[in-house]
């Protein structure tokens, strides 16, 4: 959900339902070694709320890979 939409009290339940349609199940079907990437801060928070998995910004993933 774009920006802070999913964190507005009146939209939170809807955003979690939308995430539960495809995104959260897809993440939950991966192993702990799978790196989850998400650009937006609110996207990373929503993924954590819906799956308890930590998503990383793609640039952070790239920086770790280059070390």
N, CA, C, O and CB atoms as a CASP TS submission, in Angstrom:
PFRMAT TS
TARGET T0000
AUTHOR 0000-0000-0000
METHOD Language model
MODEL 1
PARENT N/A
ATOM      1  N   UNK     1       0.862  -1.162   0.000  1.00  0.00           N
ATOM      2  CA  UNK     1       0.000   0.000   0.000  1.00  0.00           C
ATOM      3  C   UNK     1       0.914   1.233   0.000  1.00  0.00           C
ATOM      4  O   UNK     1       1.893   1.295   0.743  1.00  0.00           O
ATOM      5  CB  UNK     1      -0.984  -0.006   1.238  1.00  0.00           C
ATOM      6  N   UNK     2       0.588   2.164  -0.810  1.00  0.00           N
ATOM      7  CA  UNK     2       1.466   3.315  -1.010  1.00  0.00           C
ATOM      8  C   UNK     2       1.620   4.161   0.247  1.00  0.00           C
ATOM      9  O   UNK     2       0.646   4.497   0.921  1.00  0.00           O
ATOM     10  CB  UNK     2       0.939   4.172  -2.133  1.00  0.00           C
ATOM     11  N   UNK     3       2.860   4.493   0.538  1.00  0.00           N
ATOM     12  CA  UNK     3       3.158   5.400   1.638  1.00  0.00           C
ATOM     13  C   UNK     3       2.602   4.942   2.960  1.00  0.00           C
ATOM     14  O   UNK     3       2.685   3.765   3.314  1.00  0.00           O
ATOM     15  CB  UNK     3       2.634   6.751   1.332  1.00  0.00           C
ATOM     16  N   UNK     4       2.033   5.884   3.690  1.00  0.00           N
ATOM     17  CA  UNK     4       1.545   5.581   5.044  1.00  0.00           C
ATOM     18  C   UNK     4       0.106   5.072   5.055  1.00  0.00           C
ATOM     19  O   UNK     4      -0.468   4.898   6.130  1.00  0.00           O
ATOM     20  CB  UNK     4       1.645   6.817   5.915  1.00  0.00           C
ATOM     21  N   UNK     5      -0.485   4.831   3.904  1.00  0.00           N
ATOM     22  CA  UNK     5      -1.881   4.408   3.830  1.00  0.00           C
ATOM     23  C   UNK     5      -2.180   3.262   4.792  1.00  0.00           C
ATOM     24  O   UNK     5      -3.151   3.320   5.547  1.00  0.00           O
ATOM     25  CB  UNK     5      -2.225   3.990   2.409  1.00  0.00           C
ATOM     26  N   UNK     6      -1.358   2.235   4.768  1.00  0.00           N
ATOM     27  CA  UNK     6      -1.603   1.056   5.589  1.00  0.00           C
ATOM     28  C   UNK     6      -1.430   1.264   7.073  1.00  0.00           C
ATOM     29  O   UNK     6      -1.818   0.411   7.871  1.00  0.00           O
ATOM     30  CB  UNK     6      -0.715  -0.022   5.165  1.00  0.00           C
ATOM     31  N   UNK     7      -0.849   2.395   7.459  1.00  0.00           N
ATOM     32  CA  UNK     7      -0.675   2.678   8.881  1.00  0.00           C
ATOM     33  C   UNK     7      -1.707   3.646   9.424  1.00  0.00           C
ATOM     34  O   UNK     7      -1.753   3.899  10.628  1.00  0.00           O
ATOM     35  CB  UNK     7       0.693   3.225   9.127  1.00  0.00           C
ATOM     36  N   UNK     8      -2.522   4.181   8.557  1.00  0.00           N
ATOM     37  CA  UNK     8      -3.621   5.018   9.033  1.00  0.00           C
ATOM     38  C   UNK     8      -4.637   4.085   9.668  1.00  0.00           C
ATOM     39  O   UNK     8      -4.989   3.054   9.096  1.00  0.00           O
ATOM     40  CB  UNK     8      -4.264   5.872   7.867  1.00  0.00           C
ATOM     41  N   UNK     9      -5.103   4.451  10.849  1.00  0.00           N
ATOM     42  CA  UNK     9      -5.974   3.583  11.639  1.00  0.00           C
ATOM     43  C   UNK     9      -7.129   3.021  10.829  1.00  0.00           C
ATOM     44  O   UNK     9      -7.479   1.849  10.968  1.00  0.00           O
ATOM     45  CB  UNK     9      -6.513   4.338  12.825  1.00  0.00           C
ATOM     46  N   UNK    10      -7.711   3.838   9.998  1.00  0.00           N
ATOM     47  CA  UNK    10      -8.883   3.407   9.238  1.00  0.00           C
ATOM     48  C   UNK    10      -8.543   2.489   8.058  1.00  0.00           C
ATOM     49  O   UNK    10      -9.443   1.909   7.451  1.00  0.00           O
ATOM     50  CB  UNK    10      -9.622   4.615   8.732  1.00  0.00           C
ATOM     51  N   UNK    11      -7.241   2.352   7.724  1.00  0.00           N
ATOM     52  CA  UNK    11      -6.838   1.516   6.588  1.00  0.00           C
ATOM     53  C   UNK    11      -5.989   0.310   6.989  1.00  0.00           C
ATOM     54  O   UNK    11      -5.746  -0.564   6.158  1.00  0.00           O
ATOM     55  CB  UNK    11      -6.074   2.350   5.594  1.00  0.00           C
ATOM     56  N   UNK    12      -5.536   0.241   8.232  1.00  0.00           N
ATOM     57  CA  UNK    12      -4.588  -0.798   8.640  1.00  0.00           C
ATOM     58  C   UNK    12      -5.134  -2.204   8.371  1.00  0.00           C
ATOM     59  O   UNK    12      -4.440  -3.035   7.786  1.00  0.00           O
ATOM     60  CB  UNK    12      -4.251  -0.646  10.124  1.00  0.00           C
ATOM     61  N   UNK    13      -6.354  -2.471   8.788  1.00  0.00           N
ATOM     62  CA  UNK    13      -6.934  -3.804   8.601  1.00  0.00           C
ATOM     63  C   UNK    13      -7.007  -4.163   7.119  1.00  0.00           C
ATOM     64  O   UNK    13      -6.705  -5.291   6.730  1.00  0.00           O
ATOM     65  CB  UNK    13      -8.337  -3.874   9.231  1.00  0.00           C
ATOM     66  N   UNK    14      -7.407  -3.202   6.301  1.00  0.00           N
ATOM     67  CA  UNK    14      -7.476  -3.435   4.855  1.00  0.00           C
ATOM     68  C   UNK    14      -6.096  -3.733   4.294  1.00  0.00           C
ATOM     69  O   UNK    14      -5.943  -4.648   3.485  1.00  0.00           O
ATOM     70  CB  UNK    14      -8.087  -2.221   4.137  1.00  0.00           C
ATOM     71  N   UNK    15      -5.098  -2.983   4.707  1.00  0.00           N
ATOM     72  CA  UNK    15      -3.749  -3.195   4.177  1.00  0.00           C
ATOM     73  C   UNK    15      -3.215  -4.570   4.572  1.00  0.00           C
ATOM     74  O   UNK    15      -2.523  -5.213   3.783  1.00  0.00           O
ATOM     75  CB  UNK    15      -2.797  -2.096   4.677  1.00  0.00           C
ATOM     76  N   UNK    16      -3.526  -5.023   5.772  1.00  0.00           N
ATOM     77  CA  UNK    16      -3.076  -6.344   6.193  1.00  0.00           C
ATOM     78  C   UNK    16      -3.821  -7.445   5.426  1.00  0.00           C
ATOM     79  O   UNK    16      -3.238  -8.484   5.114  1.00  0.00           O
ATOM     80  CB  UNK    16      -3.278  -6.518   7.708  1.00  0.00           C
ATOM     81  N   UNK    17      -5.083  -7.225   5.128  1.00  0.00           N
ATOM     82  CA  UNK    17      -5.831  -8.198   4.325  1.00  0.00           C
ATOM     83  C   UNK    17      -5.265  -8.284   2.909  1.00  0.00           C
ATOM     84  O   UNK    17      -5.127  -9.375   2.356  1.00  0.00           O
ATOM     85  CB  UNK    17      -7.324  -7.822   4.277  1.00  0.00           C
ATOM     86  N   UNK    18      -4.940  -7.135   2.330  1.00  0.00           N
ATOM     87  CA  UNK    18      -4.368  -7.115   0.985  1.00  0.00           C
ATOM     88  C   UNK    18      -3.015  -7.831   0.985  1.00  0.00           C
ATOM     89  O   UNK    18      -2.735  -8.635   0.096  1.00  0.00           O
ATOM     90  CB  UNK    18      -4.214  -5.656   0.476  1.00  0.00           C
ATOM     91  N   UNK    19      -2.188  -7.542   1.971  1.00  0.00           N
ATOM     92  CA  UNK    19      -0.893  -8.224   2.082  1.00  0.00           C
ATOM     93  C   UNK    19      -1.058  -9.723   2.255  1.00  0.00           C
ATOM     94  O   UNK    19      -0.237 -10.505   1.777  1.00  0.00           O
ATOM     95  CB  UNK    19      -0.096  -7.660   3.247  1.00  0.00           C
ATOM     96  N   UNK    20      -2.123 -10.121   2.940  1.00  0.00           N
ATOM     97  CA  UNK    20      -2.373 -11.530   3.189  1.00  0.00           C
ATOM     98  C   UNK    20      -2.858 -12.307   1.980  1.00  0.00           C
ATOM     99  O   UNK    20      -2.896 -13.537   2.008  1.00  0.00           O
ATOM    100  CB  UNK    20      -3.358 -11.665   4.268  1.00  0.00           C
ATOM    101  N   UNK    21      -3.228 -11.603   0.917  1.00  0.00           N
ATOM    102  CA  UNK    21      -3.687 -12.290  -0.286  1.00  0.00           C
ATOM    103  C   UNK    21      -2.553 -13.012  -1.013  1.00  0.00           C
ATOM    104  O   UNK    21      -2.703 -14.175  -1.386  1.00  0.00           O
ATOM    105  CB  UNK    21      -4.346 -11.301  -1.225  1.00  0.00           C
ATOM    106  N   UNK    22      -1.441 -12.348  -1.214  1.00  0.00           N
ATOM    107  CA  UNK    22      -0.325 -12.927  -1.988  1.00  0.00           C
ATOM    108  C   UNK    22       1.032 -12.713  -1.326  1.00  0.00           C
ATOM    109  O   UNK    22       1.823 -13.648  -1.205  1.00  0.00           O
ATOM    110  CB  UNK    22      -0.299 -12.330  -3.382  1.00  0.00           C
ATOM    111  N   UNK    23       1.301 -11.469  -0.896  1.00  0.00           N
ATOM    112  CA  UNK    23       2.642 -11.127  -0.425  1.00  0.00           C
ATOM    113  C   UNK    23       3.039 -11.908   0.819  1.00  0.00           C
ATOM    114  O   UNK    23       4.076 -12.572   0.826  1.00  0.00           O
ATOM    115  CB  UNK    23       2.725  -9.648  -0.141  1.00  0.00           C
ATOM    116  N   UNK    24       2.239 -11.838   1.859  1.00  0.00           N
ATOM    117  CA  UNK    24       2.607 -12.507   3.108  1.00  0.00           C
ATOM    118  C   UNK    24       2.735 -14.018   2.930  1.00  0.00           C
ATOM    119  O   UNK    24       3.699 -14.599   3.427  1.00  0.00           O
ATOM    120  CB  UNK    24       1.578 -12.202   4.188  1.00  0.00           C
ATOM    121  N   UNK    25       1.797 -14.679   2.238  1.00  0.00           N
ATOM    122  CA  UNK    25       1.979 -16.122   2.027  1.00  0.00           C
ATOM    123  C   UNK    25       3.255 -16.450   1.239  1.00  0.00           C
ATOM    124  O   UNK    25       3.937 -17.430   1.537  1.00  0.00           O
ATOM    125  CB  UNK    25       0.770 -16.689   1.295  1.00  0.00           C
ATOM    126  N   UNK    26       3.568 -15.632   0.243  1.00  0.00           N
ATOM    127  CA  UNK    26       4.782 -15.870  -0.547  1.00  0.00           C
ATOM    128  C   UNK    26       6.024 -15.770   0.340  1.00  0.00           C
ATOM    129  O   UNK    26       6.931 -16.596   0.239  1.00  0.00           O
ATOM    130  CB  UNK    26       4.877 -14.860  -1.718  1.00  0.00           C
ATOM    131  N   UNK    27       6.060 -14.771   1.195  1.00  0.00           N
ATOM    132  CA  UNK    27       7.199 -14.611   2.103  1.00  0.00           C
ATOM    133  C   UNK    27       7.241 -15.763   3.102  1.00  0.00           C
ATOM    134  O   UNK    27       8.306 -16.317   3.376  1.00  0.00           O
ATOM    135  CB  UNK    27       7.122 -13.257   2.847  1.00  0.00           C
ATOM    136  N   UNK    28       6.090 -16.118   3.640  1.00  0.00           N
ATOM    137  CA  UNK    28       6.040 -17.196   4.632  1.00  0.00           C
ATOM    138  C   UNK    28       6.426 -18.549   4.041  1.00  0.00           C
ATOM    139  O   UNK    28       6.801 -19.456   4.784  1.00  0.00           O
ATOM    140  CB  UNK    28       4.649 -17.283   5.233  1.00  0.00           C
ATOM    141  N   UNK    29       6.342 -18.700   2.735  1.00  0.00           N
ATOM    142  CA  UNK    29       6.720 -19.951   2.076  1.00  0.00           C
ATOM    143  C   UNK    29       8.198 -20.015   1.719  1.00  0.00           C
ATOM    144  O   UNK    29       8.634 -20.961   1.064  1.00  0.00           O
ATOM    145  CB  UNK    29       5.900 -20.137   0.833  1.00  0.00           C
ATOM    146  N   UNK    30       8.973 -19.020   2.141  1.00  0.00           N
ATOM    147  CA  UNK    30      10.413 -19.023   1.895  1.00  0.00           C
ATOM    148  C   UNK    30      11.135 -19.437   3.169  1.00  0.00           C
ATOM    149  O   UNK    30      10.599 -19.338   4.273  1.00  0.00           O
ATOM    150  CB  UNK    30      10.901 -17.627   1.413  1.00  0.00           C
ATOM    151  N   UNK    31      12.345 -19.896   2.989  1.00  0.00           N
ATOM    152  CA  UNK    31      13.165 -20.266   4.137  1.00  0.00           C
ATOM    153  C   UNK    31      13.803 -19.043   4.772  1.00  0.00           C
ATOM    154  O   UNK    31      13.803 -17.959   4.189  1.00  0.00           O
ATOM    155  CB  UNK    31      14.241 -21.260   3.724  1.00  0.00           C
ATOM    156  N   UNK    32      14.342 -19.219   5.961  1.00  0.00           N
ATOM    157  CA  UNK    32      14.957 -18.088   6.672  1.00  0.00           C
ATOM    158  C   UNK    32      16.186 -17.522   5.949  1.00  0.00           C
ATOM    159  O   UNK    32      16.602 -16.398   6.228  1.00  0.00           O
ATOM    160  CB  UNK    32      15.353 -18.520   8.073  1.00  0.00           C
ATOM    161  N   UNK    33      16.765 -18.288   5.028  1.00  0.00           N
ATOM    162  CA  UNK    33      17.929 -17.812   4.290  1.00  0.00           C
ATOM    163  C   UNK    33      17.551 -16.880   3.144  1.00  0.00           C
ATOM    164  O   UNK    33      18.419 -16.226   2.566  1.00  0.00           O
ATOM    165  CB  UNK    33      18.711 -18.986   3.754  1.00  0.00           C
ATOM    166  N   UNK    34      16.267 -16.816   2.814  1.00  0.00           N
ATOM    167  CA  UNK    34      15.797 -15.965   1.720  1.00  0.00           C
ATOM    168  C   UNK    34      15.828 -14.506   2.151  1.00  0.00           C
ATOM    169  O   UNK    34      15.289 -14.136   3.194  1.00  0.00           O
ATOM    170  CB  UNK    34      14.369 -16.368   1.280  1.00  0.00           C
ATOM    171  N   UNK    35      16.466 -13.693   1.331  1.00  0.00           N
ATOM    172  CA  UNK    35      16.535 -12.253   1.595  1.00  0.00           C
ATOM    173  C   UNK    35      15.280 -11.610   1.023  1.00  0.00           C
ATOM    174  O   UNK    35      14.932 -11.827  -0.137  1.00  0.00           O
ATOM    175  CB  UNK    35      17.832 -11.613   0.974  1.00  0.00           C
ATOM    176  N   UNK    36      14.610 -10.823   1.841  1.00  0.00           N
ATOM    177  CA  UNK    36      13.405 -10.112   1.429  1.00  0.00           C
ATOM    178  C   UNK    36      13.798  -8.660   1.153  1.00  0.00           C
ATOM    179  O   UNK    36      14.392  -8.006   2.010  1.00  0.00           O
ATOM    180  CB  UNK    36      12.273 -10.206   2.527  1.00  0.00           C
ATOM    181  N   UNK    37      13.471  -8.155  -0.034  1.00  0.00           N
ATOM    182  CA  UNK    37      13.801  -6.786  -0.413  1.00  0.00           C
ATOM    183  C   UNK    37      12.530  -5.960  -0.538  1.00  0.00           C
ATOM    184  O   UNK    37      11.521  -6.429  -1.066  1.00  0.00           O
ATOM    185  CB  UNK    37      14.593  -6.760  -1.733  1.00  0.00           C
ATOM    186  N   UNK    38      12.587  -4.729  -0.049  1.00  0.00           N
ATOM    187  CA  UNK    38      11.481  -3.780  -0.203  1.00  0.00           C
ATOM    188  C   UNK    38      12.052  -2.366  -0.135  1.00  0.00           C
ATOM    189  O   UNK    38      12.819  -2.043   0.772  1.00  0.00           O
ATOM    190  CB  UNK    38      10.380  -3.999   0.901  1.00  0.00           C
ATOM    191  N   UNK    39      11.679  -1.537  -1.085  1.00  0.00           N
ATOM    192  CA  UNK    39      12.198  -0.165  -1.141  1.00  0.00           C
ATOM    193  C   UNK    39      11.700   0.718  -0.005  1.00  0.00           C
ATOM    194  O   UNK    39      12.494   1.391   0.653  1.00  0.00           O
ATOM    195  CB  UNK    39      11.826   0.465  -2.452  1.00  0.00           C
ATOM    196  N   UNK    40      10.415   0.721   0.225  1.00  0.00           N
ATOM    197  CA  UNK    40       9.815   1.695   1.131  1.00  0.00           C
ATOM    198  C   UNK    40       9.887   1.306   2.593  1.00  0.00           C
ATOM    199  O   UNK    40       9.787   0.132   2.949  1.00  0.00           O
ATOM    200  CB  UNK    40       8.401   1.908   0.760  1.00  0.00           C
ATOM    201  N   UNK    41      10.062   2.311   3.431  1.00  0.00           N
ATOM    202  CA  UNK    41      10.081   2.088   4.884  1.00  0.00           C
ATOM    203  C   UNK    41       8.770   1.488   5.347  1.00  0.00           C
ATOM    204  O   UNK    41       8.765   0.523   6.112  1.00  0.00           O
ATOM    205  CB  UNK    41      10.353   3.401   5.637  1.00  0.00           C
ATOM    206  N   UNK    42       7.662   2.045   4.896  1.00  0.00           N
ATOM    207  CA  UNK    42       6.366   1.516   5.332  1.00  0.00           C
ATOM    208  C   UNK    42       6.149   0.108   4.790  1.00  0.00           C
ATOM    209  O   UNK    42       5.502  -0.713   5.440  1.00  0.00           O
ATOM    210  CB  UNK    42       5.222   2.442   4.877  1.00  0.00           C
ATOM    211  N   UNK    43       6.681  -0.175   3.611  1.00  0.00           N
ATOM    212  CA  UNK    43       6.579  -1.533   3.054  1.00  0.00           C
ATOM    213  C   UNK    43       7.319  -2.517   3.941  1.00  0.00           C
ATOM    214  O   UNK    43       6.806  -3.598   4.232  1.00  0.00           O
ATOM    215  CB  UNK    43       7.141  -1.585   1.615  1.00  0.00           C
ATOM    216  N   UNK    44       8.512  -2.157   4.371  1.00  0.00           N
ATOM    217  CA  UNK    44       9.295  -3.043   5.237  1.00  0.00           C
ATOM    218  C   UNK    44       8.593  -3.258   6.568  1.00  0.00           C
ATOM    219  O   UNK    44       8.595  -4.370   7.096  1.00  0.00           O
ATOM    220  CB  UNK    44      10.699  -2.468   5.471  1.00  0.00           C
ATOM    221  N   UNK    45       7.997  -2.218   7.113  1.00  0.00           N
ATOM    222  CA  UNK    45       7.256  -2.351   8.376  1.00  0.00           C
ATOM    223  C   UNK    45       6.031  -3.242   8.197  1.00  0.00           C
ATOM    224  O   UNK    45       5.742  -4.081   9.050  1.00  0.00           O
ATOM    225  CB  UNK    45       6.829  -0.965   8.901  1.00  0.00           C
ATOM    226  N   UNK    46       5.321  -3.064   7.107  1.00  0.00           N
ATOM    227  CA  UNK    46       4.126  -3.865   6.866  1.00  0.00           C
ATOM    228  C   UNK    46       4.490  -5.335   6.673  1.00  0.00           C
ATOM    229  O   UNK    46       3.779  -6.215   7.160  1.00  0.00           O
ATOM    230  CB  UNK    46       3.366  -3.339   5.639  1.00  0.00           C
ATOM    231  N   UNK    47       5.573  -5.608   5.978  1.00  0.00           N
ATOM    232  CA  UNK    47       6.030  -6.986   5.810  1.00  0.00           C
ATOM    233  C   UNK    47       6.345  -7.586   7.174  1.00  0.00           C
ATOM    234  O   UNK    47       5.977  -8.728   7.447  1.00  0.00           O
ATOM    235  CB  UNK    47       7.272  -7.050   4.885  1.00  0.00           C
ATOM    236  N   UNK    48       7.014  -6.836   8.023  1.00  0.00           N
ATOM    237  CA  UNK    48       7.314  -7.349   9.358  1.00  0.00           C
ATOM    238  C   UNK    48       6.035  -7.608  10.148  1.00  0.00           C
ATOM    239  O   UNK    48       5.898  -8.648  10.792  1.00  0.00           O
ATOM    240  CB  UNK    48       8.212  -6.368  10.117  1.00  0.00           C
ATOM    241  N   UNK    49       5.106  -6.666  10.099  1.00  0.00           N
ATOM    242  CA  UNK    49       3.842  -6.839  10.829  1.00  0.00           C
ATOM    243  C   UNK    49       3.080  -8.071  10.350  1.00  0.00           C
ATOM    244  O   UNK    49       2.457  -8.767  11.151  1.00  0.00           O
ATOM    245  CB  UNK    49       2.962  -5.594  10.673  1.00  0.00           C
ATOM    246  N   UNK    50       3.128  -8.340   9.058  1.00  0.00           N
ATOM    247  CA  UNK    50       2.356  -9.441   8.498  1.00  0.00           C
ATOM    248  C   UNK    50       3.046 -10.788   8.527  1.00  0.00           C
ATOM    249  O   UNK    50       2.393 -11.826   8.412  1.00  0.00           O
ATOM    250  CB  UNK    50       2.002  -9.126   7.115  1.00  0.00           C
ATOM    251  N   UNK    51       4.386 -10.782   8.681  1.00  0.00           N
ATOM    252  CA  UNK    51       5.122 -12.053   8.577  1.00  0.00           C
ATOM    253  C   UNK    51       6.151 -12.272   9.681  1.00  0.00           C
ATOM    254  O   UNK    51       6.631 -13.390   9.870  1.00  0.00           O
ATOM    255  CB  UNK    51       5.816 -12.121   7.252  1.00  0.00           C
ATOM    256  N   UNK    52       6.489 -11.222  10.403  1.00  0.00           N
ATOM    257  CA  UNK    52       7.577 -11.238  11.388  1.00  0.00           C
ATOM    258  C   UNK    52       8.936 -11.485  10.730  1.00  0.00           C
ATOM    259  O   UNK    52       9.881 -11.925  11.386  1.00  0.00           O
ATOM    260  CB  UNK    52       7.313 -12.311  12.446  1.00  0.00           C
ATOM    261  N   UNK    53       9.026 -11.196   9.422  1.00  0.00           N
ATOM    262  CA  UNK    53      10.294 -11.292   8.687  1.00  0.00           C
ATOM    263  C   UNK    53      10.806  -9.879   8.424  1.00  0.00           C
ATOM    264  O   UNK    53      10.023  -8.955   8.201  1.00  0.00           O
ATOM    265  CB  UNK    53      10.117 -12.085   7.339  1.00  0.00           C
ATOM    266  N   UNK    54      12.109  -9.725   8.452  1.00  0.00           N
ATOM    267  CA  UNK    54      12.729  -8.419   8.230  1.00  0.00           C
ATOM    268  C   UNK    54      13.060  -8.274   6.752  1.00  0.00           C
ATOM    269  O   UNK    54      13.807  -9.072   6.187  1.00  0.00           O
ATOM    270  CB  UNK    54      14.008  -8.247   9.101  1.00  0.00           C
ATOM    271  N   UNK    55      12.495  -7.247   6.137  1.00  0.00           N
ATOM    272  CA  UNK    55      12.821  -6.904   4.746  1.00  0.00           C
ATOM    273  C   UNK    55      13.906  -5.835   4.771  1.00  0.00           C
ATOM    274  O   UNK    55      13.952  -4.996   5.671  1.00  0.00           O
ATOM    275  CB  UNK    55      11.547  -6.403   3.955  1.00  0.00           C
ATOM    276  N   UNK    56      14.769  -5.880   3.774  1.00  0.00           N
ATOM    277  CA  UNK    56      15.864  -4.920   3.693  1.00  0.00           C
ATOM    278  C   UNK    56      15.717  -4.067   2.433  1.00  0.00           C
ATOM    279  O   UNK    56      15.149  -4.500   1.431  1.00  0.00           O
ATOM    280  CB  UNK    56      17.230  -5.648   3.700  1.00  0.00           C
ATOM    281  N   UNK    57      16.239  -2.852   2.511  1.00  0.00           N
ATOM    282  CA  UNK    57      16.260  -1.996   1.334  1.00  0.00           C
ATOM    283  C   UNK    57      17.236  -2.614   0.327  1.00  0.00           C
ATOM    284  O   UNK    57      18.291  -3.105   0.726  1.00  0.00           O
ATOM    285  CB  UNK    57      16.671  -0.519   1.705  1.00  0.00           C
ATOM    286  N   UNK    58      16.907  -2.600  -0.968  1.00  0.00           N
ATOM    287  CA  UNK    58      17.797  -3.192  -1.969  1.00  0.00           C
ATOM    288  C   UNK    58      19.225  -2.647  -1.938  1.00  0.00           C
ATOM    289  O   UNK    58      20.171  -3.392  -2.192  1.00  0.00           O
ATOM    290  CB  UNK    58      17.224  -2.975  -3.331  1.00  0.00           C
ATOM    291  N   UNK    59      19.391  -1.366  -1.634  1.00  0.00           N
ATOM    292  CA  UNK    59      20.737  -0.791  -1.574  1.00  0.00           C
ATOM    293  C   UNK    59      21.521  -1.400  -0.415  1.00  0.00           C
ATOM    294  O   UNK    59      22.726  -1.620  -0.537  1.00  0.00           O
ATOM    295  CB  UNK    59      20.668   0.746  -1.426  1.00  0.00           C
ATOM    296  N   UNK    60      20.863  -1.672   0.693  1.00  0.00           N
ATOM    297  CA  UNK    60      21.521  -2.322   1.827  1.00  0.00           C
ATOM    298  C   UNK    60      21.981  -3.723   1.453  1.00  0.00           C
ATOM    299  O   UNK    60      23.071  -4.151   1.834  1.00  0.00           O
ATOM    300  CB  UNK    60      20.577  -2.382   3.036  1.00  0.00           C
ATOM    301  N   UNK    61      21.146  -4.430   0.708  1.00  0.00           N
ATOM    302  CA  UNK    61      21.499  -5.776   0.265  1.00  0.00           C
ATOM    303  C   UNK    61      22.712  -5.715  -0.651  1.00  0.00           C
ATOM    304  O   UNK    61      23.640  -6.513  -0.517  1.00  0.00           O
ATOM    305  CB  UNK    61      20.308  -6.449  -0.455  1.00  0.00           C
ATOM    306  N   UNK    62      22.703  -4.770  -1.580  1.00  0.00           N
ATOM    307  CA  UNK    62      23.830  -4.598  -2.512  1.00  0.00           C
ATOM    308  C   UNK    62      25.108  -4.243  -1.755  1.00  0.00           C
ATOM    309  O   UNK    62      26.168  -4.800  -2.042  1.00  0.00           O
ATOM    310  CB  UNK    62      23.510  -3.500  -3.555  1.00  0.00           C
ATOM    311  N   UNK    63      25.022  -3.328  -0.798  1.00  0.00           N
ATOM    312  CA  UNK    63      26.201  -2.921  -0.030  1.00  0.00           C
ATOM    313  C   UNK    63      26.805  -4.115   0.712  1.00  0.00           C
ATOM    314  O   UNK    63      28.027  -4.265   0.748  1.00  0.00           O
ATOM    315  CB  UNK    63      25.832  -1.804   0.968  1.00  0.00           C
ATOM    316  N   UNK    64      25.970  -4.957   1.298  1.00  0.00           N
ATOM    317  CA  UNK    64      26.470  -6.155   1.995  1.00  0.00           C
ATOM    318  C   UNK    64      27.123  -7.109   1.011  1.00  0.00           C
ATOM    319  O   UNK    64      28.132  -7.739   1.330  1.00  0.00           O
ATOM    320  CB  UNK    64      25.327  -6.872   2.746  1.00  0.00           C
ATOM    321  N   UNK    65      26.553  -7.220  -0.186  1.00  0.00           N
ATOM    322  CA  UNK    65      27.107  -8.130  -1.196  1.00  0.00           C
ATOM    323  C   UNK    65      28.464  -7.668  -1.700  1.00  0.00           C
ATOM    324  O   UNK    65      29.292  -8.486  -2.100  1.00  0.00           O
ATOM    325  CB  UNK    65      26.148  -8.261  -2.366  1.00  0.00           C
ATOM    326  N   UNK    66      28.696  -6.359  -1.682  1.00  0.00           N
ATOM    327  CA  UNK    66      29.956  -5.820  -2.182  1.00  0.00           C
ATOM    328  C   UNK    66      31.078  -5.856  -1.156  1.00  0.00           C
ATOM    329  O   UNK    66      32.231  -5.588  -1.494  1.00  0.00           O
ATOM    330  CB  UNK    66      29.754  -4.414  -2.642  1.00  0.00           C
ATOM    331  N   UNK    67      30.764  -6.179   0.078  1.00  0.00           N
ATOM    332  CA  UNK    67      31.804  -6.238   1.116  1.00  0.00           C
ATOM    333  C   UNK    67      32.642  -7.457   0.982  1.00  0.00           C
ATOM    334  O   UNK    67      33.563  -7.664   1.772  1.00  0.00           O
ATOM    335  CB  UNK    67      31.201  -6.201   2.489  1.00  0.00           C
TER
END
